[in-house]
Amino acid sequence: MNDSLVFRRLKIMKALRRLPRHRYDLLRSAGIGASILILLIVPLSGLARIDLWGGRHRLLFAPAGFKPALAGVILGVSAMYVVTFLSNVVAGRMFCGWGCPVGQISRFGEILDTPGQEARRRRLALAKSLAFAFAFTLSMLAWWVDLSVLWRGGGAALATTWGLLASGTLLGHLHGRFWRWDFCRRACPIGLYYTLMSPAKHYGIHFRNALETCIECDACDNVCPVHLAPRDLMTPIPSPGGFSVENAPGRNHCLECGDCVRACEWMVGLKGKEPVPLLLGLYRGPQRIDAPKRG
């Protein structure tokens, strides 16, 4: 990670967290919560689940053999991937910014690593990070065992399942502390697909009225978690590293998380200017439109 870029992002995000709760925070919480609920509901309802420990496999809410249940699990996981892939056609990498549990773990890790962070906020972030990593690990484990083994299993079953939960929780927490957005930039398999495919043409981050209201503060550049230039996302990224495709435009790498828009709203608002030049949503025409110079 580029330490200077990480420090600037942490500093800006710290300032944004001190402001009244933003609409994006509420929407992101809803999106992340929906992802975890879907991961839990499918196996817990018996729509599809493998029980590697007790053999109580389920498919379409009824007991099933191992092979049919495994086919159901594979189909269910594939269906979720297909939905995220198809969403790319309509809204680019919106799932990355608003529905990915891994990204949420990264946000908790950032709070813990923010210089000068209040002790109370750090303790709360630590508790949330561990609780969320636990819930995420539990939601994935639920596809492969009947979760009743966590309190009804024998010694070996209890040790194995609780060991997996503890390991997954710790690994998730450590990811948020040390790997974070580099995973999104360089190693995420879904991100690789998004980089290869052309994202939505009329939805995403766009830059308008630049010469009238942009104050050239560079807050949007500094806060981007994957180190893009939100005001010009059509510029190719030559060497992103990892599994990412070289020379794809920045738009293909953009997580559409809206952090740059929040920073822009804050900085432009401090200067009393409007409208906000950086936006997230539907648009027509190029990603960047500069207002004509006057005089």
N, C-alpha and C positions, 0 to 999 in steps of 0.2 A: 504494500500500500504506500501511496505517496503521503508521507506524514504531514506535510504542510497543507495539502488539500483536505485531508481528514480533519486536521485541527480547525480549518476554516469552516468546514461543514458543522462540526460539533459546536462551534461558537455561535453560528447562526441559528441552529436548531435549538440551542439553549435559550436564546432570546425569544424565539417563536413560542416555545413552551410556556413562557411567562405571560403571554397574551391570553385573552379569553379563548376558550376552547373553539377551535376552528371547525367549520363544516366538514372539512376533509377528514378530521380526526373521527368524527361520528360515522361518516360513510366508510372509512377504512375499517373501523371496528365492526361494522355490520358485515362488510365483505369477508373479513378474516373469520368472524364468528360463523358465517354461513359455510365457509370452507371446512371448518372443523366439524360442524354439525353434520354436513353431508358425509364426511369421512366416518363419523360415528354411527349415523342412522342406518346406513346401508347394511353393515354387519350386525348391529345390535337388533335390528328389526327382523333379521333372518332373510333378507332379500338375497344376500350372497355372503357366505362365510365358510372358511376352512377352520376346523378345530384340530390342529396338529397334535394336541395333547390328549384330548378326550375322545376324539372321533365323532363329535356331535356336529357334523357338517350340515349346512343349511343352504337351500336354494329356493327362491320364490316363496319364502316364509314356511317352508316345510322341510322335514328331514330329507337328506339326500346322500348319495354316495360320494366318495372322495372326488372321482373324476368329474361328475356333473357340477359339484360345488366349486371345484377348481376352475372349470370353464366359466362358471358364473362370476367368480372373483376376477378372472382375467378380463372378461367382458366388461365388468363394472369399472375396473381401473382404466381400461381402454376407452370406455365411454367418457370418463372424466377428462382424459387427455384430449379426446376428440373435441369436446366442448371448449377447452382452453385453446386448442389449435384454431377452431373455427372463429373464436372470438377475435383472433388476430386479424381476420379479414374485416371485421366491423370496427374494432377499437384498438388495434395494435397490441402492445404489451400491457394492456390495462390490468390483466390478472396479476402480473408481476407486482404492480404498485398497490393493488387494492384487495387481492384475495390470497396471496401466497403466504403461508405460515412462516416460511423460512425468512422472508423479508421482515415480518413482524418481530421475530426473534432478534434480527439485526438491529431493529430500532430500540429494543430493550437494552441490548449491549452498548449502544451508543450513549444512552443515558448514564450507564455505569462508568463509561470511560470519559465523560465530559469533564474537563478541568474545572475545578471550583464548584462542582455540583454540590448542592446542599445534601447533608447526610440523610435527612429524612427522605428526600426524593431518591437518593441512591438505594436506601433500604427498600423502598416501595418498588423501585425498578427491579431490584434483585429478586424480590418475592414474585413479581409478575413474570419475570423471565423464567424462573424455575417452574412456576405453575403452568405457564403457557407451553414450555417445552415438555412438561409432563403430559399435558392434555394432548399435544400433538403426537407424542410417542404412543400414548394410550390409544388414540384414534387409529394409528397404523397397526398396532398390535391386535386390535379388535377384529381385523380381517383374517387373522391366522389362528386365533384361539378363542374359545369361549371365555369371556372375561370373568366368569364366576370362579375360574381356577385361582384367581387372585386371593380368594378368601375360603375356597372350599378344597383346594388342591392339597396333595400330600407334600412332604418335605421337599422332594426334588422339584415338583411342579412350582411350589411357592418360590423356592430359591431361584429357579430359572426365569420365571415370568417377572418377578420383582427385580431380579438382576437386570433383565432387558429394559424394564422401565427406568431403573436408576441410570443405566448406561446411556439410554437414549436421551434422558433429561439432561444429564451432564454434557453429552456431546452437543446437544442443541444449544445449551447455555454457552459452552466454549466457542461454538460457531459464532454466536452473537458478539462475543468479546474479541475474537481474533481474526476471523475470516470475513464475515459480514458480506459486504457488497462485492468483494472480489469474486465470490462464488457466482453472483449474478452476472458479472462481467465476463468471466472466463471459464466457468465449469458447469453451469446449469444446462442440462440437456434440453429442457424446454426453451431456454434462452437461445440455444444454438439454432433451434428450429425458427424462432422468431427472427434471428439475424439473417437466416437464409431466405426466408419468405418476405415478400413485400408487405409491409403493414398497411393498415387502413389509410387511405389517401385523404379522407376528410374528417378525421378525428385524431386528436392528440394535442401536443403543445404547439401553439402558434404565436407569432410575434407580430403585433400590429401597432400602428400609430407611434412608431419608434422614435422618430425625430421630434415628436411633440411632447411625449411623456416619459420616455426612457431617460433615466438620469445617469446611465453608464456606471452604476455602482458595482457591477459584476457580482452582486449577491446571488443571482440565479446560477452563474457558473460555479461559484464557490460552494453552493449548497447541494448541487447535483450529486446523488450518491454514487453514480457511475462515471463521474468526471466528464460530462458532456457540456456543450455550449448550447443551452436551450434556445438562444436567440437565432441560432443557425444550425438546425438539426439536419440540414441536407449536406453538410460538409462530411466527406468520408473520414472514417476513423482508420488510420493506416495500420496500427499494430496494437489491437486491444489485448492480445495475448490469449493463452489457453485455447479453448475450443472455438472461440468466436471467429467469425469470418472477417478477414482483413478487407479494408476499403469499402465496407458497407457504410451507408450514410448513418449519421448519428441517430436519426429517427428510428432506425432498426434496433438500436441498442437502448433507446429511451424506455424507462420503466413506467412512464406516465403516472408517477406517484404524486405529482402536484407540489412537491416541496419547493421547486423553483417559482411556481406561481404564488405560493404563500410568502416567500421571501420578497418577491416583486411587489405584491400587495402591501406588505409592511413598509418597504423602503420608499415606494412611491407615495404611500399614504403619509409618511413622515414629512414629505415635501409638499403635501397638499395638492398633488396633481391627480388628474383623472382624464381619460379612463386608464385602467391598468394595461400596460402594453403586452404583458405576457399572459396567455390564457390557456386553459385546458378545456377542450370540448370540440364540438363540431365546427367546421369552417370550410370555406370555399376558396379556391385559388391556392397560391403558393404558401409554404409554411411561414415565410417572412414577407411582410409588406411594409416598406418604409413610406411614411407620409412625405409628400413632396415638399421640398424646401421652399420657404417663403421668400419673396422679394427677389 
